[in-house]
Amino acid sequence: MVVALLAERAGARFKAHRSGNDVAEIRFGDVPVTLALPRSYMNLSGRPVSALAAFYKTSNERTVVIHDELDIPYGGLRLKFGGGDNGHNGLRSITQALGVPDYYRVRFGIGRPPGRMDAAAFVLRDFSTAERKDLPFLLDRAADATETLVTKGLSAAQNLYHAD
């Protein structure tokens, strides 16, 4: 959702790419950015991410993955470089395909499942009515955080978006 919002803001359209992604080329000021939406299941996103990185001959240090995070309350944002997958199958797939866990992450909090609800079922469920009400604002904030990360660096983005 955040990647699509970034493309929409720039007036860009996604096109199928041979890497297994839909891609859109945009700019954040002077910085060229390739947005990618893997066409695979999230749990298998490593192959298209690594194929796109190989196509553009870019380093992991120039890769940003935007993902949901159970361990952050709904709507919270955390940005970091590297780290483990914390049980996130999509991150596990990306890390395996890239060969290292060293890439930027924009972590969008979805909170923990209530009671004994299965985490997989919680992640796949629709947002609640209350969550949907705040979602447009929260997605805008995540898009802004991503742009700040790319244009001003990790420290600046963390200082602005870790305040919640």
QUILIN-V392447 format. One record per residue. N is the residue number from 1. SS is DSSP state (2 for helix, 1 for strand, 0 for the rest). OMEGA is omega as a letter, one per 40 degrees, with the letter a starting at -180 (NA if undefined). D_LAST is the distance of its C-alpha to the last C-alpha in Angstrom with 2 decimals. Layout:
n->[N;N]
ss->[SS;SS]
omega->[OMEGA;OMEGA]
d_last->[D_LAST;D_LAST]
This chain:
n->[1;2;3;4;5;6;7;8;9;10;11;12;13;14;15;16;17;18;19;20;21;22;23;24;25;26;27;28;29;30;31;32;33;34;35;36;37;38;39;40;41;42;43;44;45;46;47;48;49;50;51;52;53;54;55;56;57;58;59;60;61;62;63;64;65;66;67;68;69;70;71;72;73;74;75;76;77;78;79;80;81;82;83;84;85;86;87;88;89;90;91;92;93;94;95;96;97;98;99;100;101;102;103;104;105;106;107;108;109;110;111;112;113;114;115;116;117;118;119;120;121;122;123;124;125;126;127;128;129;130;131;132;133;134;135;136;137;138;139;140;141;142;143;144;145;146;147;148;149;150;151;152;153;154;155;156;157;158;159;160;161;162;163;164]
ss->[0;2;2;2;2;2;2;2;2;2;0;0;0;0;1;1;0;0;0;0;1;1;1;1;1;1;1;1;0;0;1;1;1;1;1;1;1;1;0;0;0;2;2;2;2;2;2;2;2;2;2;2;2;2;2;2;0;0;0;2;2;2;0;1;1;1;1;1;1;0;0;0;0;0;0;0;1;1;1;1;1;0;0;0;0;0;0;0;2;2;2;2;2;2;2;2;2;2;0;0;0;0;0;1;1;1;1;1;1;0;0;0;0;0;0;0;0;0;2;2;2;2;2;2;0;0;0;0;2;2;2;2;2;2;2;2;2;2;2;2;2;2;2;2;2;2;2;2;2;2;2;2;0;2;2;2;2;2;2;2;2;0;0;0]
omega->[a;a;i;i;i;i;i;i;a;a;a;i;i;i;i;a;a;i;a;i;i;a;i;i;i;i;i;a;i;a;i;a;i;i;a;i;i;i;i;i;a;a;a;a;a;a;i;i;a;i;i;i;i;i;a;a;a;a;i;a;i;a;i;i;i;a;i;a;i;a;i;i;a;i;i;i;i;i;i;i;i;i;a;a;i;i;a;a;i;i;i;i;i;a;i;a;i;i;i;i;a;i;a;i;i;a;a;a;i;i;a;i;i;i;a;a;i;a;a;i;i;a;a;a;i;i;i;i;i;i;i;i;a;a;a;i;a;i;i;a;i;i;i;i;i;i;i;i;a;a;a;i;a;a;a;a;i;a;a;a;i;a;a;NA]
d_last->[20.85;18.70;21.87;23.96;21.71;22.00;25.75;26.01;24.37;26.99;29.80;30.55;32.14;32.00;35.33;36.58;36.84;39.21;36.41;35.47;32.53;32.21;31.26;30.45;30.89;28.63;27.71;24.61;26.64;29.23;27.66;29.36;27.21;28.58;26.43;27.67;27.64;29.68;32.40;32.46;30.78;27.28;28.78;31.34;29.28;30.31;33.71;32.69;29.88;32.39;35.13;33.15;32.26;35.98;37.09;35.11;35.90;32.34;30.82;28.00;26.10;26.08;24.85;21.36;20.78;18.16;17.95;16.60;15.20;16.10;14.32;10.73;9.93;10.99;9.17;6.61;7.91;9.57;12.60;15.59;19.34;21.63;21.41;22.89;22.86;21.54;24.04;22.96;26.41;25.51;24.06;27.12;29.38;27.87;28.04;31.62;32.68;31.33;32.65;29.63;25.92;25.20;23.35;19.90;17.46;14.62;13.30;12.24;11.31;14.08;13.99;17.19;20.46;21.64;24.57;26.84;26.10;26.83;23.88;25.91;26.63;23.00;21.98;24.95;24.60;23.74;20.44;20.94;21.70;18.43;16.52;18.94;18.28;14.65;15.57;16.95;13.88;11.72;14.68;14.97;11.51;12.54;15.88;14.67;12.82;16.13;18.21;16.46;16.98;20.59;21.43;19.72;19.09;16.63;15.68;15.02;12.88;10.80;10.56;9.42;7.12;5.66;3.81;0.00]
